[in-house]
Amino acid sequence: MDKPTICVIGMGYIGLPTSIIFANQGFTVRGCDIKKEIVGAINDGKPIIEEPELEERLKTAVSSGNLHAFDKPTPSDIYIIAVPTPVNHVTNEADLRYVESATRSILPYLKKNNLVILESTVPPGTTRDLVKRIILEAGLFADNDIQVAHAPEKAIPGKLFYELEHNDRIVGGVDANSTESAYQLYLHMTKGQLSKTDATTAEMVKLVENTYRDVNIALANEFALLAERLDLNIWNVIEYANHHPRVNVHTPGPGVGGHCIAVDPWFLVAAAPDIMKLVRTAREINDSMPKHTANRVMNIIKERHIVDPKVSVLGLTYKANVDDFRESPSIEICELLDKEGVEVLAHDPCVTHNHVKGQCQKVEEAMKDSDLMLLLVAHDQYKKIDPRSVAGLMRHPILMDTKNCIDCEAYKKAGFETHLLGGN
Ligand code: SAJ
């Protein structure tokens, strides 16, 4: 039997690699995105995001003729929706407008027995109560005519292909047929264990995973704040505590970014604000870390009576060695420092276009005449900086390390005054 044809709506961090994997497995895949420049780049075999293996795999998929991109859906047997689900920062509720418009965009093409899969992370009940409902409301199909399922992605930027192909995964349909069809499809993608459940359980599994991580990061951040008060080094404490076989304290830092962990817990808070008190508090703690980081910098500047301060912000992305700066704490920290009258000289080796005020393309440029080096992201390049070479460029060689990722002793030897988040 011929393989079913697949139309993937949303050619972003998940939709594109998913399309490539299915195309290279021999499926005919139509990638669809509303942005014409993305469609053009894909058809030219040019990667639109920085991700290991993306370029070679994309070229293979396009040159085999199995992957072609369009600016609207095309008739297919399976539709996979992989569009963003941001949080509305005013109401803290999921903004489902892209899921809704993606679902409406496939209505003209849907035929009996097609399978519609939602991969985007969504509040519990969305696959059944929004996607399936929109399809039924079109009035063309009876309840069992169209299969609908949720298949949450679990891949981490920087290791997208490896994780999409190896992580255990769960699929859940709105009925048993939908579950089984989604299961059969994803058997072609993952070598990990594939589990079957219902759509709402699958949605909840994804939210629980990211919320677990957010709450644990918040705990690490709260410990870091306490350690600063008690004049302890939290990084040493965590290292020793994690020797216990059942303890895994996460890593503190200047905040939690990305489109997932900083967003998804809000979907659970919105589902039951009276119950989700710990989750809300965790979100608030993590959201307070950029302000705390900026305050520590301002205190150092004030204590040293530095006038017309210049701060070198190293790292703009939401985590190390990726080019993604969505919800990145660094952006907020730059804005807070700017509001305090600090001249910000920002740098990021993974962000080649200028995204914030005062962005420089070379580390040396960002360090010139600076009063403080603020390390926010543990990019590999920053771990290799020779403190002796940058000390001479700065007006005041002061280091504030928020990731405990460089050798503070070497910086001290090079004449730096050093400060550590979660320590002193
Ligand atoms: N962070 C800390 N301390 C830590 C771990 C992370 O401060 O101990 C910060 C990072 O610096 C970053 C943020 O948290 O700002 C999130 O980074 P991450 O690497 O933990 O996760 P994401 O957002 O890149 O990807 C997550 C993953 N989920 C889990 O690990 C449970 C990934 O598997 C999901 O596919 C992805 O969310 C998603 O799409 O939901």
Boltz pocket constraint, residues with backbone or C-beta under 6 A from the ligand:
constraints:
  - pocket:
      binder: B
      contacts: [[A, 121], [A, 153], [A, 154], [A, 155], [A, 156], [A, 157], [A, 209], [A, 210], [A, 213], [A, 217], [A, 250], [A, 251], [A, 252], [A, 253], [A, 254], [A, 255], [A, 256], [A, 257], [A, 258], [A, 259], [A, 260], [A, 261], [A, 318], [A, 319], [A, 320]]
      max_distance: 6.0
